[in-house]
Structure formats: C-alpha cells, structure tokens
Amino acid sequence: MCRLLVLWDIDHTLIENHGVNKEIYVYAFELLTGEQPMYPARTDGRTEPEIMRDMLVRQGMAPNRDYVGRMPEALEKATLSKAAVLRERGHELVGARNALIALQTSPVVQSVLSGNIKPNAFTKLSTFQLDTYIDFEVGGYGSDDDVRANLVAFAQERASAKYGVSFGEDNTVLIGDTVRDVQAGRNGGAHVIAVASGSDSPETLRAAGADIVLADLADTQAMVRAVMGFASPGHLQS
C-alpha cells in the first residue's frame, strides 16, 4: 500500500515545553564547557547543534572540533535530566494525540522533522507517551544537517528505503508551527500544514507559503482532511 509521509515538528506543534528547552541548553552548555552561559539560547526553529554553536560564539568561544564532537552527548544528557521537569511543567498540545491516532489508522507513515537530535526527539515525545505513533527511524533531525530544509530529503530517503515507496514533494507533508517550518517544507520539497500554536500568527504562516493554516489541532477531522487532501489517486490506494 502506498502512503503519504507525514513529518511532524515537535515543540509548539505536538508539545509545549514552557521554557524547559532553554534550561536544557543552559545545562548542555555547562556540560560542554564547564561554564555558565552569559546569554540565553536563541532557538526560533534552529537545530540543536546550531543553537549550541551560537551559544559558544556569543560566549567568545570557538565551536572547535572538540566542542562539536561532544555536543550530541551533552544535549542528550541535558534533555534526559530535564525529562521529569518537562513532564511536570510541559504538556501535549490540545488535539495532538487525537491527530496522531487518527492518522495512524490512515495509509500514512508518521515521523518527525525536528531541530532536535534523534535521542532528544524521542525523549520529548515519550515523556508524554506520544512516541508510539511515530517511526523515528525515518525522521529528519538536527544532527543530520544545520539547514532545516535539507532534513526533508533525509526523511524522504529513509522512508523510501524502509517502506519501498518513493517519497518526494508530491507525497510528503510537513506539519509545523513556525515560519522556519514552512520554509523548510517549501524549500525542502514537501507540502506544508502550518499550525498557529506557536509564536507565529496565521497570517504570518500563510504569507510564508503554508498550503494550509490551522489555528490548532483541536479539530481532528479538519486535520485529517487537510493531510489526506494531498493524497491523489496516484499516491494512495484504499
């Protein structure tokens, strides 16, 4: 059976972290350098390695090979250490679980396209028991490339190899909440459904080029219709 490839953003699309992400990057920076950062992390849709390198530069430190090589371990350890805090202060967004469940019963592959490195993507979703709906083997992650748009191709290639289906622009759907998510889909080769559950307004997301803009994920049927609307007869078989 042919399928659509659905790629979910995580933070502010499926879950809300309520500032825990910033604490994770502070702790990761301390693990990496032994110092407290002077400036908060600038996230805004960046990949985790990109965020850490930016923190180093602003601290007056060169992101040399040693730092870059140890970033994944520091990021993973910091995220795991904050999982309980994330569970306490964060929450899954309204409609997220129902959307994942509904699409699970549709002929689609669900994975993630995230600036998080792969272990952290799993930790964040498993903290709220949302991981069982996601095929993490075929996602695109911040550890794959700094350019978010390039992550789409990583996910498409992995999904194509695993499922024996050619995934490309016509049968890939990216769902996210930021202008960077929209740009990643537009430039990387995917349809884009933008969810205005983050800091970017519906108007801003629409102007950035999103195919469809939803206020949130509360209306499960609307979400499923939006996703499956990209499935032409040549892509899906009932």
KOLROLUM-558868 format. One record per residue (C-alpha): x, y, z. Coordinates in steps of 0.02 Angstrom, whole numbers, plus 50000, padded with zeros to 5 digits. Layout:
BEGIN
XYZ...
END
This chain:
BEGIN
500005000050000500685017049953500735030450085500975048650122502475053250227501915064850367503315074050458502875082350624503805096350709503855093350898503995108951005502455120250999501655108650871501405092450969502015097751141502285113651242503875114251346503535130351444505345135951446506135119051486507055119351319508025134851372508525126051533509095110951434510265121651329510965130251482511385113451561512065106451398513195121651384513825118851561514165100551524515075105251365516145119751429516105119451619515465137351615513805146051638513205154351477513095173251483511655173751359510075163351339509915151251196509165158151035508015144450973506695150550849506675134850742508555132050740509325114850754510055109850922511865109250860511605126350781510915133150945512415126551041513675133550918512815150450928512945149851118514805146151106515125160550985514145172851093515175167051242516755170851145517195152551118517615144850951516495129850907518015118950878518055100450837518115095351020516555105051066515605099750910516075081550938515415081651116513815091351081512675076351049513145068251214512925084551311511245088051228510595070551259511155070351441510415087551474508745082851396508615066551492509005075851654507545087751622506265074651570505385074851738505335093851737504635093451560503295081251615502825092351762502835109351676502505104851495501035096351413500455088851250499515101451147497645100451127497185088150990498945081750963498625063951023496965062650931497795068650770499185055850786497955041850823496825046650678498245047050554498915030650621497335022350553497595030750384498805024550249500225036050301501945035050381502125046950528503835053050581504645069250636505605083450557506435091950703507895102750753508135090650898509425077050884508605059950868508765054351051508005070751111506555069650989506165052651063506365058651244505205073451219503805063351140503995048251253503865059851405502045062251355501795044651284501665051251107503125041251041502145025550996501345034250846503005039450768504255029850662505875037750724506925027550603506375038150455506395055650529507465070750490508445077650638509535092250687511035080750691510815077250504511085094950441511055113050501509925118150358508165113350409507555111650230508865098150199508085087350335506595083950221507685074250099508465064050240506735058750298506125055150121507645044350081507495034550244505635031750224505825026750041507145013850087506145006650231504415006050152504855003249969503885018649917504625033549826504315048449939504535065549863503725082549857502055076249795501765063849938502645071850087501755083150211502665093450342501675099750493502435113550600502115129950689503485141950633503985151450477505565140950477504505125150469503545132350321505155137250234505885120050266504425111950179504375124250035506255123450005506495105150051505115097649945503515094850045501755101250063501545111550221500175112250350500535126150474499765125850647499685142750734500025135450906501715143950924502265162050914501905164850729500175170950681499065162550550499345177550435501235176150452501215157450418500085159750268501195173450199502705162050219501915149850098500985136850200499745127050095498515125950239498485135250406497535128550557497305137750721497735121850819497505102950815495865102950911494795098350760495425080850720494335078750567494945095150495496755089650521496465072750439495555080950292496995093150272498305079250269497345067150160496895081150040498675079549974498405061149931497995059949746497395043449671499145040249607499865040949782498645031249890497675015349872496185011449984
END
